[in-house]
Amino acid sequence: MSKLNHLYKRNTKKNTHKTSSGSHLSSIAILAFLVSSIGIIVIIQAFRWQIIYAEKFKELSKSQYSKNEEETPQRGVIQASDGTVLAIDQPVWNVYATLSMNEDERDLFFSKKDKFVAEVSGILNLPLDEIASKITDDFVYAPLAKGISTEKKKALQEINIFGEGTEGFGLYFEKEEQRVYPNGSLAAHVLGFLGKNEKGEQIGQYGIQGYYFKDIAGKSGYSYEEKDSSGNVILTSEYEPVLPRSGKNFKLTIVPNVQAKVEDILEKGVKSARAKSGTAIIMNPKTGAIIAMANYPTYNPSEYWRVSEPWILKNRAVSDVYEYGSVQKPITFSIGIETKAIDPTYTCNDATGYLDLYKATGYEDLKGKKVYTWNRAAAGLQDIADIFKNSNNPCTAQAALKVNSSEYYSYLKDFGIGEFIGIGLQDEATSYMKPFDYWTRLDIITSSYGQSISATPLQILSALSTFANGGQRMRPYIISEISDENETIQIKPEVLSTPISKATADEIKKDLVLSVQRNSLGGFAKGLEQYDIAAKTGTAQVLDTVNGGYKDDATNDTVIGFAPADDPKMIMLVKLEEPQIANFASLTTVPIWKDIFLAVADNLEISKKN
């Protein structure tokens, strides 16, 4: 038994040695695996740091010894013609309550917390509870208000409730630049406003500030400094700041007191006529300078978000295309005279009160269709002034049909119908005239009196200004000067086209004056007889964009006139969109045109008749 035990023990020792040797090899393998794994991890991490995230760590390293700062530029100022400031930046302040973790400071602050809250809420005009709820026992930093004025900031800085030398203790201020409009809603649709895009970045929208936003905003500056290990600036290091470039300043042609009167009277007129909207433009026909441009409803650019419907933000004087009606008739007759298709002494005998479209065009599908006078009654013998006075559609159409169709189309283009003006307002649109190849004799007929043809209010005003300026059509402009610290650019009057001769323009002007003297403006023009005025009204049906055709009992009413006729200093358009009190311009827009004219005549030095 003892021998067996001996043999057993010997065999046990031998097996133990083999097991120990195997464990040693396993340990080496594990160690090798770990070292390899760590090596791979180090290589991967090194690859990530040096290749994938190299730029990130460069910037992180750079930030420890350098400093980059963006400097916001000063935005440009917008002024009226007399220097009145219409839009400017002014500093505003964001207010924060702030306190360190120093026990003495916290004890001092909380010993008079209630008084602090009362003083701050009183100056900021905020409820006590709103301020108190933010001043918790463990607070360090709490926003209190945004965009407060410099006056309120100064009042907060002067709060002294914690003892001598502690003015403003517990408060911190952060400066921002805010766009302000010192004259409220004056010329709002001309100015536009500064809003925000989908990224929350400030951007100009509508009007001048939309169209010229980048010029007004200027360009940000950047500074770069290197620092030592203690954070001190190294003065000998390369330092190349990019200085901010201030925005450009804009001076407009708008005359503020005239603009204010136009806006006030237009608002009253729109409300009185129960119209959807109203537009008024006054321009100097000799230069194209816009003296006033207004729309109602309007808004305050500082509070643009308060508008009830987005379309109110649009400048409808340049953004809305509409069929403008009988204010087209002077253009039609001038084309006829200029092309010698008709004589200046042209007359028309309206014996029926209508024009038979089938007889006029020969188109089978127009059998039984007619163009009527406004009252469907025969007007009798009419000269051009009578046609203007009675706004006779059949006689106007007959005159247009005498003109070669391609010439008629070409002249319309010369008058600016369908042509973009480019006044420098973001929301400016243009009208559209279908290509001449698609025009028919019916298009000549309907366009002759301003239906099935469209323009913006500014475009049709520009077209009719030709008669006030001896046949020349000036480019309408609303900016007179653009300047910065380096240069000043003066905007000069520019001739856009000369569609007709001075002789033809004078003939049409004479007929327009005669039509007014024959009471074309109606009974609501009382007071205008003291002045030498040339004017034309237009009443046009409104397209039904849902059902097709035209709406029942809905019109757009327009009046365009200039004075004094022999030496015009102004031409003015007034347009009402879908007035509810009547369907004739003589009853809706004429009273507004008259009230505005009488209110601004002295401002524009328009003399009465001798």
LUMNU-535671 format. One line per field, with one value per residue (C-alpha): residue in one letter; x, y, z; residue number from 0. Coordinates in pm, whole numbers. Example, Ala and Ser with C-alpha at 12.3 -4.5 7.8 and 13.67 -1.06 7.14 Angstrom:
REM residues 2
rest: c(A:S)
xx: c(1230:1367)
yy: c(-450:-106)
zz: c(780:714)
nr: c(0:1)
//
This chain:
REM residues 610
rest: c(M:S:K:L:N:H:L:Y:K:R:N:T:K:K:N:T:H:K:T:S:S:G:S:H:L:S:S:I:A:I:L:A:F:L:V:S:S:I:G:I:I:V:I:I:Q:A:F:R:W:Q:I:I:Y:A:E:K:F:K:E:L:S:K:S:Q:Y:S:K:N:E:E:E:T:P:Q:R:G:V:I:Q:A:S:D:G:T:V:L:A:I:D:Q:P:V:W:N:V:Y:A:T:L:S:M:N:E:D:E:R:D:L:F:F:S:K:K:D:K:F:V:A:E:V:S:G:I:L:N:L:P:L:D:E:I:A:S:K:I:T:D:D:F:V:Y:A:P:L:A:K:G:I:S:T:E:K:K:K:A:L:Q:E:I:N:I:F:G:E:G:T:E:G:F:G:L:Y:F:E:K:E:E:Q:R:V:Y:P:N:G:S:L:A:A:H:V:L:G:F:L:G:K:N:E:K:G:E:Q:I:G:Q:Y:G:I:Q:G:Y:Y:F:K:D:I:A:G:K:S:G:Y:S:Y:E:E:K:D:S:S:G:N:V:I:L:T:S:E:Y:E:P:V:L:P:R:S:G:K:N:F:K:L:T:I:V:P:N:V:Q:A:K:V:E:D:I:L:E:K:G:V:K:S:A:R:A:K:S:G:T:A:I:I:M:N:P:K:T:G:A:I:I:A:M:A:N:Y:P:T:Y:N:P:S:E:Y:W:R:V:S:E:P:W:I:L:K:N:R:A:V:S:D:V:Y:E:Y:G:S:V:Q:K:P:I:T:F:S:I:G:I:E:T:K:A:I:D:P:T:Y:T:C:N:D:A:T:G:Y:L:D:L:Y:K:A:T:G:Y:E:D:L:K:G:K:K:V:Y:T:W:N:R:A:A:A:G:L:Q:D:I:A:D:I:F:K:N:S:N:N:P:C:T:A:Q:A:A:L:K:V:N:S:S:E:Y:Y:S:Y:L:K:D:F:G:I:G:E:F:I:G:I:G:L:Q:D:E:A:T:S:Y:M:K:P:F:D:Y:W:T:R:L:D:I:I:T:S:S:Y:G:Q:S:I:S:A:T:P:L:Q:I:L:S:A:L:S:T:F:A:N:G:G:Q:R:M:R:P:Y:I:I:S:E:I:S:D:E:N:E:T:I:Q:I:K:P:E:V:L:S:T:P:I:S:K:A:T:A:D:E:I:K:K:D:L:V:L:S:V:Q:R:N:S:L:G:G:F:A:K:G:L:E:Q:Y:D:I:A:A:K:T:G:T:A:Q:V:L:D:T:V:N:G:G:Y:K:D:D:A:T:N:D:T:V:I:G:F:A:P:A:D:D:P:K:M:I:M:L:V:K:L:E:E:P:Q:I:A:N:F:A:S:L:T:T:V:P:I:W:K:D:I:F:L:A:V:A:D:N:L:E:I:S:K:K:N)
xx: c(0:283:442:120:97:445:364:49:239:501:238:62:377:434:80:114:423:245:-52:175:350:15:-103:216:162:-201:-93:154:-117:-360:-96:-7:-373:-417:-106:-221:-570:-435:-206:-494:-705:-417:-374:-748:-767:-459:-619:-937:-748:-495:-709:-1083:-1094:-771:-935:-1145:-843:-647:-922:-938:-564:-579:-850:-615:-366:-574:-900:-1138:-1414:-1686:-1768:-2122:-2142:-2365:-2665:-2739:-2989:-3291:-3400:-3676:-3603:-3576:-3350:-3626:-3506:-3737:-3529:-3220:-3045:-3042:-2892:-3122:-3031:-3102:-3115:-3002:-2988:-2650:-2474:-2146:-2109:-1937:-2124:-2094:-2233:-2521:-2607:-2608:-2826:-3084:-3112:-3278:-3411:-3770:-3666:-3449:-3740:-3973:-3730:-3647:-4009:-4115:-3858:-3919:-4295:-4317:-4520:-4344:-4411:-4244:-3918:-3933:-3985:-3648:-3455:-3437:-3209:-2953:-2972:-2652:-2777:-3136:-3274:-3517:-3606:-3504:-3472:-3507:-3418:-3099:-3307:-3435:-3087:-2956:-3235:-3151:-2781:-2865:-3054:-2875:-3032:-2729:-2517:-2269:-2088:-2319:-2522:-2653:-2542:-2698:-2760:-2586:-2658:-2600:-2611:-2798:-2878:-3248:-3403:-3638:-3878:-3907:-4215:-4404:-4597:-4502:-4403:-4409:-4465:-4174:-3938:-4024:-3884:-3615:-3754:-3598:-3545:-3594:-3251:-3344:-3106:-3214:-3305:-3473:-3822:-4027:-3959:-3619:-3492:-3577:-3432:-3113:-3072:-2707:-2614:-2799:-2667:-2300:-2032:-1917:-1558:-1325:-1031:-757:-521:-260:-217:53:-6:-141:-396:-214:-211:124:188:454:235:77:-246:-463:-815:-1084:-1269:-1649:-1798:-2094:-2412:-2501:-2732:-3033:-3204:-3550:-3751:-4049:-4170:-4272:-4552:-4708:-4671:-4842:-5137:-5176:-5177:-5431:-5678:-5635:-5721:-6037:-6131:-6086:-6298:-6565:-6586:-6569:-6299:-6067:-5762:-5647:-5332:-5210:-4896:-4779:-4492:-4313:-4380:-4081:-3827:-3999:-3930:-4189:-4322:-4555:-4649:-4907:-5132:-5409:-5433:-5084:-4866:-4586:-4250:-4145:-4441:-4485:-4588:-4915:-5069:-5382:-5309:-4975:-5094:-5108:-4726:-4710:-4664:-4965:-4853:-4582:-4669:-5027:-5116:-5475:-5700:-5711:-5998:-6064:-5749:-5618:-5827:-5581:-5310:-5533:-5619:-5259:-5151:-5423:-5312:-4939:-4980:-5216:-5484:-5716:-5710:-5692:-6040:-6172:-6542:-6760:-7136:-7261:-7613:-7678:-7490:-7297:-7041:-7140:-6834:-6922:-6944:-6622:-6416:-6590:-6540:-6825:-6805:-6879:-7219:-7463:-7183:-7163:-6954:-7181:-7160:-7164:-7542:-7623:-7759:-7658:-7424:-7459:-7180:-6865:-6530:-6224:-6287:-6648:-6529:-6300:-6578:-6839:-6576:-6732:-6613:-6768:-6613:-6274:-6275:-6360:-6064:-5828:-5939:-5822:-5461:-5241:-5247:-4869:-4813:-5074:-4899:-4556:-4676:-4823:-4477:-4325:-4573:-4434:-4729:-4584:-4239:-4057:-3964:-3707:-3775:-3575:-3854:-3832:-4193:-4210:-4393:-4453:-4758:-4780:-4884:-4919:-4698:-4829:-4869:-5153:-5334:-5667:-5893:-6089:-5773:-5734:-6095:-6089:-5741:-5838:-6050:-5839:-5990:-5796:-5479:-5304:-5037:-4928:-5052:-4699:-4675:-5002:-4914:-4579:-4755:-4993:-4716:-4609:-4893:-4773:-4416:-4437:-4427:-4132:-4177:-3934:-3819:-3999:-3748:-3779:-3410:-3229:-2895:-2694:-2388:-2126:-1798:-1627:-1869:-2206:-2410:-2669:-2963:-3036:-3365:-3368:-3585:-3731:-3898:-4056:-4359:-4526:-4437:-4490:-4765:-4960:-4904:-5032:-5344:-5432:-5357:-5591:-5870:-5819:-5847:-6163:-6317:-6262:-6411:-6711:-6751:-6589:-6499:-6858:-7016:-6762:-6486:-6611:-6313:-6099:-6251:-6008:-5718:-5615:-5635:-5610:-5755:-5915:-6116:-6121:-6365:-6275:-6437:-6246:-6140:-6299:-5999:-6215:-6501:-6352:-6485:-6551:-6707:-7058:-7079:-6704:-6476:-6133:-6165:-5883:-5829:-5513:-5464:-5195:-5170:-5126:-5191:-4972:-4671:-4733:-4566:-4737:-4930:-5135:-5302:-5562:-5691:-5956:-5986:-6347:-6523:-6867:-7054:-7062:-6918:-6797:-6467:-6640:-6825:-6547:-6193:-6259:-6346:-6018:-5816:-5976:-5916:-5552:-5495:-5645:-5445:-5107:-5150:-4977:-4697:-4628:-4668:-4955:-5113:-5482:-5623:-5573)
yy: c(0:235:167:240:563:649:580:790:1083:1074:1070:1367:1581:1510:1618:1935:2036:1989:2196:2478:2489:2509:2792:2985:2957:3066:3370:3470:3433:3641:3905:3910:3942:4231:4409:4362:4485:4790:4854:4831:5061:5308:5298:5342:5625:5787:5761:5921:6201:6271:6213:6215:6472:6652:6985:6969:6918:7182:7429:7313:7357:7689:7815:7767:8017:8228:8421:8488:8743:8851:9220:9312:9604:9906:9879:10163:10441:10504:10867:11055:11332:11597:11390:11254:10921:10637:10334:10318:10088:10171:9975:9770:9554:9207:9207:8923:8876:8731:8638:8467:8181:8411:8363:8726:8851:8604:8690:9061:9007:8780:9008:9261:9034:9158:9519:9423:9241:9536:9790:9580:9481:9845:9968:9678:9704:9331:9147:9095:8723:8691:8837:8667:8322:8348:8458:8119:8046:7869:8090:8213:8350:8427:8614:8890:9084:9133:9442:9713:10073:10251:10470:10168:10017:10338:10335:9974:10058:10333:10106:10135:9923:9730:10018:10271:10174:9884:10049:9787:9501:9170:9277:9207:9365:9231:9474:9417:9635:9671:9815:10096:10310:10652:10743:10421:10295:10587:10447:10094:9927:10120:10033:9668:9522:9300:8956:8612:8318:7949:7940:8228:8464:8823:8906:9190:9127:9337:9692:9861:9650:9330:9428:9592:9387:9293:9652:9786:9512:9569:9304:9154:9200:8948:8985:8728:8738:8493:8441:8300:8026:8282:8411:8739:8875:8825:9167:9047:8784:8835:9029:9084:9201:9223:9540:9542:9732:9946:9916:10167:10458:10518:10849:10822:11056:11028:11363:11281:11533:11444:11073:11118:11302:11040:10757:10926:11012:10675:10491:10696:10644:10267:10240:10470:10272:9942:9829:9533:9754:10087:10216:10567:10685:11041:11090:11380:11305:11510:11310:10987:11060:10901:11163:10929:10561:10418:10119:10043:9821:9896:9790:9898:9751:9722:9489:9323:8996:9156:9168:8959:8834:8803:8993:9311:9311:9338:9673:9645:9950:9732:9374:9336:9305:9393:9477:9853:9950:10276:10458:10268:10480:10774:10524:10371:10707:10827:10518:10585:10948:10869:10603:10834:10565:10835:11212:11429:11550:11192:11154:10849:10831:10585:10519:10190:10189:9878:9726:9398:9176:8939:9227:9378:9058:8807:8535:8283:8214:8582:8586:8763:8904:9280:9543:9798:10153:10184:10240:10043:10361:10523:10816:10987:11187:11182:11354:11219:11436:11309:10950:11010:11183:10911:10633:10498:10142:10088:10408:10328:9978:10111:10350:10070:9847:10113:10064:9795:9519:9467:9841:9859:9578:9735:10071:9908:9770:10116:10249:9990:9750:9409:9557:9530:9872:9778:10041:9854:9712:9342:9255:9425:9222:9278:9241:8991:9038:8719:8699:8889:8568:8474:8808:8830:9116:9048:9115:9450:9538:9440:9577:9913:9990:9809:9462:9139:9346:9405:9604:9704:10042:10181:10057:10216:10539:10538:10483:10777:11005:11016:11264:11487:11493:11571:11209:11093:10822:10855:10561:10575:10579:10595:10611:10937:10857:10560:10633:10487:10609:10576:10709:10864:10750:10995:10846:11055:11079:10843:10830:10481:10536:10795:10610:10918:11266:11582:11683:11363:11388:11745:11643:11374:11608:11868:11610:11492:11849:11904:11582:11701:12039:11850:11684:11344:11315:11363:11545:11424:11629:11955:12181:12057:12312:12567:12381:12291:11912:11632:11303:10974:10722:10345:10082:9722:9391:9151:8807:8514:8291:8010:7977:8155:8463:8776:8825:8967:9317:9342:9603:9756:10135:10367:10740:10887:11261:11527:11899:12171:12047:12307:12242:11922:11894:11572:11277:11069:10728:10612:10255:10077:9701:9583:9879:9788:10121:10151:10008:10327:10506:10845:10743:10555:10664:11019:11147:11007:11147:11487:11489:11392:11645:11935:11834:11827:12091:12359:12122:12054:12421:12355:12689:12750:12879:13248)
zz: c(0:84:-251:-424:-234:-340:-697:-667:-520:-791:-1059:-892:-895:-1258:-1354:-1148:-1340:-1667:-1547:-1429:-1765:-1950:-1725:-1796:-2171:-2132:-1932:-2202:-2466:-2266:-2205:-2572:-2660:-2416:-2541:-2899:-2815:-2635:-2928:-3170:-2951:-2930:-3306:-3363:-3111:-3259:-3601:-3468:-3293:-3566:-3873:-3806:-3526:-3609:-3680:-3364:-3142:-3330:-3254:-2892:-2858:-3035:-2801:-2507:-2641:-2881:-2884:-3175:-3145:-3390:-3397:-3502:-3748:-3709:-3940:-4178:-4110:-4334:-4364:-4541:-4792:-4518:-4294:-4072:-3934:-4035:-3922:-3700:-3454:-3086:-2796:-2575:-2281:-2152:-1771:-1545:-1169:-1077:-754:-671:-422:-171:158:268:-61:-53:308:220:-88:74:377:146:-124:-94:-139:-437:-601:-539:-688:-996:-1072:-1042:-1294:-1534:-1487:-1418:-1150:-816:-828:-1171:-1041:-697:-851:-1024:-713:-539:-240:-457:-768:-935:-1266:-1368:-1673:-1574:-1891:-2255:-2471:-2206:-2287:-2187:-1954:-1763:-1754:-1598:-1339:-1246:-1219:-971:-731:-393:-122:0:125:-6:-324:-407:-682:-924:-697:-807:-1167:-1497:-1837:-2188:-2481:-2808:-3106:-3183:-3499:-3407:-3608:-3444:-3649:-3584:-3885:-4113:-4454:-4311:-4648:-4798:-4513:-4449:-4128:-3976:-3897:-3850:-4082:-4002:-3829:-3600:-3780:-3835:-4193:-4378:-4507:-4750:-4867:-4862:-4571:-4752:-5090:-4954:-4635:-4690:-4771:-4467:-4235:-4320:-4263:-3933:-3817:-3652:-3417:-3332:-3032:-2899:-2525:-2296:-2038:-1793:-2041:-2112:-2468:-2643:-2791:-3031:-3196:-3533:-3495:-3801:-3711:-3977:-3893:-3917:-4207:-4111:-4313:-4582:-4509:-4732:-4799:-4952:-5173:-4936:-4793:-4433:-4378:-4714:-4640:-4303:-4456:-4729:-4477:-4253:-4531:-4701:-4380:-4334:-4698:-4691:-4378:-4519:-4846:-4655:-4897:-4851:-4896:-5034:-5206:-5280:-5463:-5531:-5777:-5939:-6310:-6427:-6226:-6120:-5751:-5522:-5282:-5092:-5109:-4871:-4816:-4572:-4369:-4244:-3950:-3718:-3832:-3466:-3406:-3744:-3579:-3463:-3812:-3842:-4197:-4382:-4693:-4484:-4482:-4862:-5033:-5262:-5459:-5617:-5529:-5654:-6020:-6109:-6403:-6369:-6599:-6780:-6673:-6977:-7217:-7240:-7340:-7607:-7764:-7750:-7945:-8201:-8244:-8245:-8516:-8709:-8699:-8563:-8565:-8247:-8348:-8349:-8275:-8226:-8271:-8010:-8137:-7956:-7625:-7719:-7956:-8126:-8078:-8361:-8609:-8474:-8483:-8707:-8444:-8451:-8079:-8007:-8172:-7943:-7723:-7669:-7495:-7326:-7198:-6819:-6816:-7135:-7289:-7618:-7560:-7898:-8061:-7849:-7887:-7702:-7394:-7382:-7416:-7117:-6923:-6987:-6992:-7308:-7378:-7726:-7867:-7712:-7859:-8205:-8187:-8079:-8367:-8611:-8492:-8642:-8378:-8366:-8327:-8052:-7864:-7909:-7779:-7468:-7394:-7442:-7185:-6943:-6937:-6860:-6793:-6458:-6314:-6048:-5781:-5514:-5296:-5216:-5290:-5630:-5894:-6261:-6478:-6756:-7116:-7312:-7622:-7923:-8124:-7891:-7910:-8092:-8194:-7877:-7672:-7849:-7762:-7394:-7326:-7482:-7175:-6917:-6883:-6949:-6910:-6580:-6404:-6056:-5933:-5974:-6334:-6446:-6263:-6444:-6778:-6736:-6609:-6976:-7044:-6761:-6889:-7259:-7380:-7167:-6904:-6614:-6403:-6067:-5782:-5405:-5299:-5360:-5194:-5067:-4855:-4624:-4478:-4815:-5075:-5149:-5448:-5579:-5767:-6075:-6271:-6569:-6881:-6924:-7259:-7488:-7622:-7774:-7894:-7692:-7934:-7870:-7493:-7496:-7694:-7440:-7151:-7301:-7333:-6976:-6849:-7056:-6922:-6564:-6650:-6790:-6450:-6517:-6149:-6034:-5745:-5487:-5650:-5501:-5428:-5716:-5955:-5808:-5967:-6321:-6305:-6562:-6437:-6533:-6334:-6379:-6256:-6333:-6256:-6030:-6148:-5969:-5914:-5772:-6020:-6321:-6493:-6286:-5945:-5922:-5770:-5697:-5851:-5817:-5843:-5949:-6002:-6155:-6193:-6216:-6146:-6236:-6588:-6761:-6533:-6332:-5994:-5895:-6030:-5788:-5799:-5550:-5570:-5363:-5364:-5366:-5200:-5067:-5079:-5461:-5783:-5949:-5892:-5902:-5583:-5402:-5490:-5613:-5262:-5128:-5419:-5365:-4987:-5027:-5305:-5109:-4801:-4980:-5253:-5045:-4943:-5311:-5409:-5647:-5729:-5790:-6119:-6187)
nr: c(0:1:2:3:4:5:6:7:8:9:10:11:12:13:14:15:16:17:18:19:20:21:22:23:24:25:26:27:28:29:30:31:32:33:34:35:36:37:38:39:40:41:42:43:44:45:46:47:48:49:50:51:52:53:54:55:56:57:58:59:60:61:62:63:64:65:66:67:68:69:70:71:72:73:74:75:76:77:78:79:80:81:82:83:84:85:86:87:88:89:90:91:92:93:94:95:96:97:98:99:100:101:102:103:104:105:106:107:108:109:110:111:112:113:114:115:116:117:118:119:120:121:122:123:124:125:126:127:128:129:130:131:132:133:134:135:136:137:138:139:140:141:142:143:144:145:146:147:148:149:150:151:152:153:154:155:156:157:158:159:160:161:162:163:164:165:166:167:168:169:170:171:172:173:174:175:176:177:178:179:180:181:182:183:184:185:186:187:188:189:190:191:192:193:194:195:196:197:198:199:200:201:202:203:204:205:206:207:208:209:210:211:212:213:214:215:216:217:218:219:220:221:222:223:224:225:226:227:228:229:230:231:232:233:234:235:236:237:238:239:240:241:242:243:244:245:246:247:248:249:250:251:252:253:254:255:256:257:258:259:260:261:262:263:264:265:266:267:268:269:270:271:272:273:274:275:276:277:278:279:280:281:282:283:284:285:286:287:288:289:290:291:292:293:294:295:296:297:298:299:300:301:302:303:304:305:306:307:308:309:310:311:312:313:314:315:316:317:318:319:320:321:322:323:324:325:326:327:328:329:330:331:332:333:334:335:336:337:338:339:340:341:342:343:344:345:346:347:348:349:350:351:352:353:354:355:356:357:358:359:360:361:362:363:364:365:366:367:368:369:370:371:372:373:374:375:376:377:378:379:380:381:382:383:384:385:386:387:388:389:390:391:392:393:394:395:396:397:398:399:400:401:402:403:404:405:406:407:408:409:410:411:412:413:414:415:416:417:418:419:420:421:422:423:424:425:426:427:428:429:430:431:432:433:434:435:436:437:438:439:440:441:442:443:444:445:446:447:448:449:450:451:452:453:454:455:456:457:458:459:460:461:462:463:464:465:466:467:468:469:470:471:472:473:474:475:476:477:478:479:480:481:482:483:484:485:486:487:488:489:490:491:492:493:494:495:496:497:498:499:500:501:502:503:504:505:506:507:508:509:510:511:512:513:514:515:516:517:518:519:520:521:522:523:524:525:526:527:528:529:530:531:532:533:534:535:536:537:538:539:540:541:542:543:544:545:546:547:548:549:550:551:552:553:554:555:556:557:558:559:560:561:562:563:564:565:566:567:568:569:570:571:572:573:574:575:576:577:578:579:580:581:582:583:584:585:586:587:588:589:590:591:592:593:594:595:596:597:598:599:600:601:602:603:604:605:606:607:608:609)
//
